[in-house]
Amino acid sequence: MDIFPISLKLQQQPCLIVGGGHIAYRKAVLLAKAGAKVDVLAPEIDVNLLQLVQQSQGQYVQDVFSPSTALRHYRLVIAATDNNLVNQQVFAACEAENVLVNSVDDPPHCRFMVPAIIDRSPLVISVASNGTSPVLSRQIRTQLESTIPHGMGKLAEFSGQWRAAVKQKIVNPDERRIFWEELYASPLKEQVFNDNLDAANQSIQQALAEWQTPKGEVYLVGAGPGDPELLTLKALRLMQQADVVIYDRLVSAPILELCRRDAEKVYVGKARSNHAVPQEGINALLVKYAQAGKRVCRLKGGDPFIFGRGGEEIQELYEAGVSFQVVPGITAASGCSAYAGIPLTHRDYAQSVRFLTGHLKEGSPELPWSELVYEQQTLVLYMGLVGLESICEKLIAHGQRADMPVALISKGTTPEQKVVVGTLADIASKVAQHHIQAPTLTIIGEVVNLREQLKW
């Protein structure tokens, strides 16, 4: 994060704009809406800008800027002239006085940025790009404008009126957050939007009277193979409301960033022969946090029910009497094969697909080899990188042809995705040659040959 977003309270605070033209006017409008006293320093001033200065109880000083201009008493300064040298002088003078300064369209000479703003006062949403792409920020603002009802401002104001009463009734901040989340999911939101405040007040009074300490719950969420855009809407919603996030090694950093920022995050990742927390310990953690009244997001790479031990975990929750939800995720087989341009089934090449794991509970990749040797079938092997050479040898020994195509997809769907194609006879030798590392998915079958046509 290159910039730190803050919201300044500028009511009756002196702010200076250096420059008297159209750009200065646009910035002055924003400052005036925030309640600031707007002073303008410029040899000439636009008539509309002058009127706005007077309305804000500010002053117009008809002069040119000089490094000796007194700036210390201003909360912030905006340099909005059409002279880059003057703007840079303003920046240098403000830096010397530790005054926040913005030079319009000149990011290197800015101590703060003016974001694109969505005004639903008292709710204010800003979008900033650190000065690199203001047009993109404005486009995002336009998209958000169409999705955020204008009534959100009324809802924020209504909530503020009840905040003290809710805080007095529900002392625990985690429980208080749950109360508000449940309230916003109730009819109260529409009641406020439609100015039916009597009904809204009755709704919140009833909710407070009936409030009870919430019971804990576990959300078993599939995070998909790595690309955050492959998350389901439900997964994202539950990730945002969880108090605790227990995540594994295959959850990518961009996905973890989408969880609630103040949630407690617990890493329980597993690598081969290196388990940060044994499975029994993970099960116990889920029960412990839920029984303490927490909403727990158990975040798993891929899909929790496909080689993700999700079934084992919810068995433990069931036996402990803990409520749970399961949110499917896009499994690695679907996501990685699609991103690599390899269809798992095809009428001409594969009428069936089989998901296998190369790492069983006993640690041995003993598989029903004779059942796997079938020409019109795709094999998808999870966690088979370490035993790949042995797996290929056994398939060949049981009758599979040595030139059957094989693809290795490392870190699929992420920017680090790497795909290596070979055959059963030579694919194991390519692992070291191409520096293939886990997590890697192995696809075996004629469909691999379609990659050259279908990769995107």
MISEPA-586146 format. One line per 2 residues: for each residue x, y, z of C-alpha. Coordinates in Angstrom, 1 decimal, always signed. Example, Ala and Ser with C-alpha at 12.3 -4.5 7.8 and 13.67 -1.06 7.14 Angstrom:
BEGIN
+12.3,-4.5,+7.8 ~ +13.7,-1.1,+7.1
END
This chain:
BEGIN
+0.0,+0.0,+0.0 ~ +1.7,+3.1,-1.3
-0.6,+5.6,+0.4 ~ -2.4,+5.7,+3.7
-6.1,+6.7,+3.2 ~ -7.5,+9.0,+5.9
-10.6,+11.1,+6.3 ~ -10.0,+14.7,+7.4
-12.4,+16.7,+9.4 ~ -12.2,+20.2,+7.9
-15.2,+22.0,+9.3 ~ -14.2,+25.6,+9.9
-10.6,+24.8,+9.2 ~ -8.5,+27.2,+7.1
-7.3,+25.7,+3.8 ~ -5.4,+27.5,+1.0
-5.6,+27.1,-2.7 ~ -2.9,+28.7,-4.8
-4.4,+29.5,-8.2 ~ -7.6,+31.2,-9.3
-8.7,+29.3,-12.4 ~ -11.1,+26.5,-13.2
-8.9,+23.7,-11.7 ~ -8.7,+25.7,-8.4
-12.5,+26.1,-8.5 ~ -13.0,+22.3,-8.8
-10.8,+21.7,-5.7 ~ -12.5,+24.5,-3.8
-15.9,+23.0,-4.3 ~ -14.8,+19.8,-2.5
-13.2,+21.7,+0.3 ~ -16.3,+23.9,+0.7
-18.6,+20.8,+0.8 ~ -16.4,+19.5,+3.6
-17.0,+22.7,+5.6 ~ -13.6,+24.3,+5.2
-12.8,+28.0,+5.1 ~ -11.2,+28.3,+1.7
-8.6,+31.0,+1.1 ~ -7.3,+31.6,-2.4
-4.0,+33.2,-3.4 ~ -3.8,+34.3,-7.0
-3.2,+37.3,-9.2 ~ -6.7,+36.8,-10.8
-9.7,+34.8,-9.7 ~ -12.6,+33.2,-11.5
-15.9,+34.8,-10.5 ~ -17.5,+31.5,-9.4
-14.4,+30.7,-7.3 ~ -14.6,+34.1,-5.6
-18.2,+33.6,-4.8 ~ -17.4,+30.2,-3.3
-14.6,+31.7,-1.2 ~ -16.9,+34.3,+0.3
-19.6,+31.7,+1.0 ~ -17.0,+29.6,+2.9
-16.0,+32.6,+5.0 ~ -12.6,+32.5,+3.5
-10.5,+35.2,+1.9 ~ -9.1,+36.0,-1.5
-5.6,+37.4,-1.6 ~ -4.7,+39.0,-4.9
-1.1,+38.3,-5.1 ~ +1.5,+35.9,-6.5
+2.9,+33.1,-4.4 ~ +6.3,+33.5,-2.9
+8.4,+31.1,-0.7 ~ +7.9,+33.6,+2.2
+4.1,+33.2,+2.1 ~ +2.8,+32.3,+5.6
+1.5,+28.7,+5.5 ~ +1.9,+27.3,+9.0
-1.7,+28.0,+10.1 ~ -3.3,+26.1,+7.2
-4.5,+22.6,+7.6 ~ -3.7,+21.8,+4.0
-2.7,+23.6,+0.8 ~ -3.5,+22.8,-2.8
-1.3,+24.1,-5.6 ~ -3.6,+24.6,-8.6
-1.8,+27.0,-10.9 ~ -0.8,+26.3,-14.6
+2.8,+27.0,-13.7 ~ +4.8,+23.9,-12.7
+7.5,+25.9,-11.1 ~ +5.1,+27.8,-8.9
+3.4,+24.5,-7.9 ~ +6.8,+23.1,-6.9
+7.6,+26.2,-4.9 ~ +4.4,+25.7,-3.0
+5.2,+22.1,-2.3 ~ +8.7,+22.9,-1.0
+7.3,+25.7,+1.3 ~ +4.7,+23.3,+2.7
+7.2,+20.6,+3.3 ~ +9.3,+23.0,+5.3
+6.3,+23.8,+7.5 ~ +5.0,+20.2,+7.7
+1.7,+21.3,+6.1 ~ -0.2,+18.8,+3.9
+0.1,+19.8,+0.3 ~ -1.3,+18.6,-3.0
+0.0,+19.7,-6.4 ~ -2.7,+19.0,-9.0
-1.6,+16.4,-11.6 ~ +1.9,+16.3,-10.2
+2.2,+13.2,-8.0 ~ +5.9,+13.7,-7.1
+5.0,+17.0,-5.5 ~ +2.0,+15.7,-3.4
+1.9,+14.8,+0.3 ~ -1.7,+13.8,-0.1
-4.0,+12.9,-3.0 ~ -7.5,+14.1,-3.7
-9.4,+10.9,-4.5 ~ -12.5,+10.3,-6.6
-15.3,+10.7,-4.2 ~ -18.8,+9.1,-3.8
-20.8,+11.3,-1.5 ~ -23.5,+9.6,+0.5
-23.0,+11.9,+3.5 ~ -22.3,+11.1,+6.3
-21.0,+8.0,+4.3 ~ -18.2,+9.1,+2.1
-16.3,+6.6,-0.2 ~ -13.1,+7.5,-1.9
-11.1,+5.8,-4.7 ~ -7.4,+6.7,-5.2
-4.6,+5.4,-7.4 ~ -1.7,+7.3,-5.8
-1.9,+9.7,-8.7 ~ -1.0,+7.1,-11.3
-4.3,+6.9,-13.0 ~ -7.0,+9.4,-12.0
-9.1,+8.5,-15.0 ~ -9.3,+4.9,-13.8
-10.2,+6.1,-10.3 ~ -13.1,+8.1,-11.8
-14.3,+5.1,-13.8 ~ -14.3,+3.0,-10.7
-16.2,+5.7,-8.9 ~ -18.8,+5.7,-11.7
-19.3,+2.0,-11.4 ~ -19.7,+2.2,-7.6
-22.1,+5.1,-7.9 ~ -24.5,+2.8,-9.8
-24.3,+0.1,-7.1 ~ -24.5,+2.1,-3.9
-28.0,+3.3,-3.1 ~ -28.4,+7.0,-2.2
-30.2,+5.9,+0.9 ~ -26.9,+4.6,+2.3
-26.3,+8.1,+3.7 ~ -29.6,+8.0,+5.5
-28.8,+4.6,+6.9 ~ -25.4,+5.8,+8.2
-27.0,+8.8,+9.9 ~ -29.8,+6.5,+11.4
-27.1,+4.1,+12.7 ~ -25.2,+7.0,+14.3
-28.2,+8.0,+16.2 ~ -28.5,+4.5,+17.8
-24.8,+3.8,+18.2 ~ -24.6,+4.9,+21.8
-27.6,+2.8,+22.8 ~ -26.3,-0.3,+21.1
-22.9,+0.2,+22.6 ~ -24.5,+0.4,+26.1
-26.6,-2.7,+25.6 ~ -23.9,-4.8,+23.8
-20.6,-4.2,+25.5 ~ -18.5,-6.8,+23.6
-17.3,-5.2,+20.3 ~ -17.3,-8.5,+18.4
-20.9,-9.1,+19.4 ~ -21.8,-5.6,+18.6
-20.4,-6.0,+15.0 ~ -22.5,-9.1,+14.6
-25.6,-7.2,+15.8 ~ -25.1,-4.5,+13.2
-24.4,-7.0,+10.4 ~ -27.6,-8.9,+11.2
-29.5,-5.7,+11.4 ~ -28.4,-4.5,+8.0
-29.5,-7.8,+6.5 ~ -33.0,-7.3,+8.0
-35.9,-5.2,+6.6 ~ -34.5,-2.2,+8.5
-32.3,-1.1,+5.6 ~ -35.3,-0.7,+3.3
-37.3,+1.0,+6.0 ~ -34.7,+3.7,+6.3
-34.3,+4.0,+2.5 ~ -38.1,+4.6,+2.3
-38.1,+7.1,+5.2 ~ -40.2,+4.8,+7.3
-38.3,+5.8,+10.4 ~ -41.0,+4.8,+12.9
-40.8,+1.2,+11.7 ~ -37.0,+1.3,+11.6
-36.9,+2.5,+15.2 ~ -39.3,-0.3,+16.2
-37.1,-2.8,+14.4 ~ -33.9,-1.8,+16.2
-35.7,-1.6,+19.5 ~ -37.0,-5.1,+19.1
-33.6,-6.4,+17.9 ~ -31.9,-5.0,+21.0
-34.6,-6.4,+23.3 ~ -34.2,-9.9,+21.8
-30.4,-9.9,+21.5 ~ -28.6,-12.9,+22.8
-24.9,-13.7,+22.8 ~ -24.4,-15.4,+19.4
-23.3,-19.0,+19.1 ~ -20.2,-19.8,+17.2
-20.2,-21.2,+13.7 ~ -17.7,-22.5,+11.2
-17.7,-21.7,+7.5 ~ -15.8,-24.3,+5.5
-14.9,-22.3,+2.5 ~ -13.2,-23.3,-0.7
-10.8,-20.6,-1.9 ~ -10.3,-22.0,-5.3
-6.9,-22.7,-7.0 ~ -5.4,-19.2,-6.5
-6.9,-16.5,-8.7 ~ -9.1,-14.4,-6.3
-11.6,-13.7,-9.1 ~ -12.6,-17.4,-9.0
-14.0,-17.0,-5.4 ~ -17.8,-17.4,-5.1
-19.9,-14.5,-3.9 ~ -20.9,-16.5,-0.8
-17.2,-17.3,+0.0 ~ -16.3,-13.6,-0.2
-19.3,-12.6,+2.0 ~ -18.4,-15.1,+4.7
-14.7,-14.3,+4.6 ~ -15.6,-10.7,+5.3
-17.7,-11.4,+8.3 ~ -15.6,-14.1,+10.0
-13.9,-13.3,+13.4 ~ -11.2,-15.9,+12.9
-9.7,-17.2,+9.6 ~ -7.9,-20.5,+9.7
-6.1,-21.0,+6.4 ~ -3.8,-23.5,+4.7
-0.7,-23.3,+2.5 ~ -2.6,-23.2,-0.7
-4.6,-20.1,+0.0 ~ -2.9,-17.3,-2.0
-1.9,-14.0,-0.5 ~ -4.4,-12.0,-2.7
-7.2,-14.1,-1.4 ~ -6.2,-13.8,+2.2
-6.2,-10.0,+1.7 ~ -9.9,-10.2,+1.0
-10.7,-11.5,+4.5 ~ -11.8,-9.0,+7.1
-8.7,-7.0,+8.0 ~ -9.2,-7.2,+11.8
-10.0,-10.9,+11.9 ~ -7.6,-13.1,+13.7
-5.6,-15.2,+11.1 ~ -4.2,-18.6,+12.0
-1.9,-20.5,+9.6 ~ -2.2,-24.2,+9.7
-0.6,-25.0,+6.4 ~ +0.7,-28.4,+5.4
+3.6,-29.3,+3.2 ~ +5.1,-32.8,+2.6
+6.4,-34.0,+6.0 ~ +6.0,-30.5,+7.4
+2.6,-29.9,+9.1 ~ +2.4,-26.5,+10.8
-0.6,-28.0,+12.8 ~ -1.5,-31.7,+12.6
-5.0,-32.4,+11.3 ~ -6.3,-33.3,+14.8
-5.0,-30.0,+16.0 ~ -6.9,-28.1,+13.2
-10.1,-29.9,+14.1 ~ -9.6,-29.0,+17.8
-9.0,-25.3,+16.8 ~ -12.2,-25.1,+14.9
-14.2,-26.5,+17.8 ~ -12.4,-24.3,+20.3
-13.0,-21.0,+18.5 ~ -16.6,-21.9,+17.6
-17.4,-22.9,+21.2 ~ -16.0,-19.5,+22.3
-18.7,-17.8,+20.2 ~ -16.5,-16.9,+17.2
-17.5,-17.1,+13.6 ~ -14.7,-19.1,+12.0
-13.8,-19.2,+8.4 ~ -11.9,-22.4,+7.6
-10.3,-21.3,+4.3 ~ -9.0,-24.1,+2.1
-7.4,-24.0,-1.3 ~ -9.5,-25.5,-4.1
-12.6,-27.3,-2.9 ~ -12.8,-28.5,+0.7
-14.4,-31.8,-0.3 ~ -11.9,-32.8,-3.0
-8.7,-34.0,-1.3 ~ -9.2,-31.1,+1.2
-10.0,-33.1,+4.3 ~ -13.2,-31.1,+4.7
-15.2,-34.1,+5.5 ~ -13.0,-35.0,+8.4
-13.3,-31.5,+9.8 ~ -17.0,-31.2,+9.7
-17.3,-34.7,+11.2 ~ -15.5,-33.3,+14.2
-17.8,-30.2,+14.2 ~ -20.9,-32.4,+14.1
-19.7,-34.5,+17.0 ~ -19.0,-31.4,+19.0
-22.4,-29.9,+18.2 ~ -21.0,-26.9,+16.3
-23.0,-25.3,+13.5 ~ -21.3,-25.2,+10.2
-21.7,-24.2,+6.5 ~ -19.9,-25.5,+3.5
-19.1,-23.3,+0.5 ~ -17.7,-25.2,-2.5
-14.8,-23.8,-4.3 ~ -13.4,-24.3,-7.8
-11.2,-27.3,-7.4 ~ -7.7,-27.3,-8.8
-8.6,-29.8,-11.5 ~ -11.2,-27.4,-13.1
-9.4,-24.2,-12.5 ~ -5.8,-25.2,-13.5
-6.9,-27.2,-16.5 ~ -9.0,-24.3,-17.8
-6.2,-21.8,-17.3 ~ -3.8,-24.1,-19.1
-6.1,-24.6,-22.0 ~ -6.7,-28.3,-21.4
-10.3,-29.5,-21.4 ~ -10.7,-32.5,-19.1
-13.3,-34.1,-21.3 ~ -13.7,-34.0,-25.1
-16.0,-36.1,-27.3 ~ -13.1,-37.2,-29.5
-10.5,-37.9,-26.7 ~ -12.0,-38.4,-23.3
-15.4,-39.5,-22.2 ~ -14.5,-39.7,-18.5
-12.3,-37.9,-16.0 ~ -10.9,-39.3,-12.8
-9.5,-37.4,-9.9 ~ -6.7,-39.1,-7.9
-4.3,-38.2,-5.1 ~ -0.7,-39.2,-5.2
-0.5,-39.0,-1.4 ~ -2.8,-41.2,+0.6
-3.4,-41.3,+4.3 ~ -0.8,-44.1,+4.7
+1.7,-42.1,+2.7 ~ +1.8,-44.5,-0.3
+0.5,-43.7,-3.8 ~ -0.9,-47.3,-4.2
-3.7,-46.8,-6.8 ~ -6.0,-49.2,-8.8
-3.5,-49.2,-11.7 ~ -5.4,-51.5,-14.0
-8.5,-49.4,-13.8 ~ -6.5,-46.3,-14.8
-5.2,-47.7,-18.0 ~ -7.9,-46.6,-20.4
-7.4,-44.7,-23.6 ~ -10.6,-42.5,-23.5
-10.0,-41.2,-20.0 ~ -8.3,-38.2,-18.4
-6.5,-38.7,-15.2 ~ -6.0,-35.7,-12.9
-3.4,-36.3,-10.1 ~ -3.3,-34.1,-7.0
-0.2,-34.0,-4.8 ~ +1.7,-36.4,-7.1
+4.8,-34.5,-7.8 ~ +7.1,-36.3,-5.4
+6.0,-39.8,-6.6 ~ +5.6,-38.8,-10.2
+8.4,-41.0,-11.6 ~ +7.0,-44.1,-9.8
+3.4,-43.3,-10.9 ~ +4.4,-43.0,-14.5
+6.4,-46.3,-14.3 ~ +3.5,-48.2,-12.8
+1.0,-46.9,-15.4 ~ +3.3,-48.0,-18.2
+3.9,-51.4,-16.4 ~ +0.1,-51.9,-16.3
-0.3,-51.4,-20.0 ~ -0.5,-47.6,-20.6
+1.5,-46.5,-23.6 ~ +4.7,-44.6,-22.8
+3.9,-41.8,-25.2 ~ +0.6,-40.9,-23.5
+0.6,-37.0,-23.1 ~ +1.1,-35.5,-19.7
+0.9,-31.9,-18.4 ~ +2.3,-30.5,-15.2
+0.6,-27.3,-14.1 ~ +2.5,-25.5,-11.3
+0.8,-22.7,-9.3 ~ -2.1,-22.8,-11.7
-4.4,-19.7,-12.2 ~ -1.8,-17.4,-10.5
+0.6,-15.0,-12.2 ~ +3.3,-17.6,-11.5
+1.6,-20.4,-13.4 ~ +3.9,-22.7,-15.3
+2.9,-25.5,-17.7 ~ +5.2,-28.3,-18.8
+4.1,-30.9,-21.3 ~ +5.7,-34.3,-21.9
+4.8,-38.0,-22.0 ~ +4.6,-40.7,-19.4
+8.1,-41.7,-20.5 ~ +9.8,-38.4,-20.0
+7.7,-36.1,-17.8 ~ +9.5,-37.0,-14.6
+12.8,-35.9,-16.0 ~ +11.4,-32.5,-16.8
+10.5,-31.6,-13.2 ~ +14.0,-30.6,-12.2
+14.8,-29.3,-15.7 ~ +12.0,-26.7,-15.6
+12.2,-26.1,-11.8 ~ +8.6,-27.3,-11.2
+7.5,-26.9,-7.6 ~ +4.4,-27.7,-5.5
+1.6,-27.1,-5.7 ~ +1.5,-28.9,-9.0
-1.4,-30.6,-10.8 ~ -0.7,-33.5,-13.2
-3.0,-34.2,-16.1 ~ -2.6,-37.5,-18.1
-4.5,-38.1,-21.3 ~ -4.9,-37.3,-25.0
-6.7,-34.0,-24.1 ~ -3.3,-32.6,-23.2
-2.5,-32.4,-26.9 ~ -5.3,-29.8,-27.3
-3.3,-27.2,-25.2 ~ -1.4,-25.9,-28.3
-4.8,-24.9,-29.9 ~ -6.7,-23.8,-26.8
-4.2,-22.2,-24.4 ~ -5.2,-18.6,-23.7
END
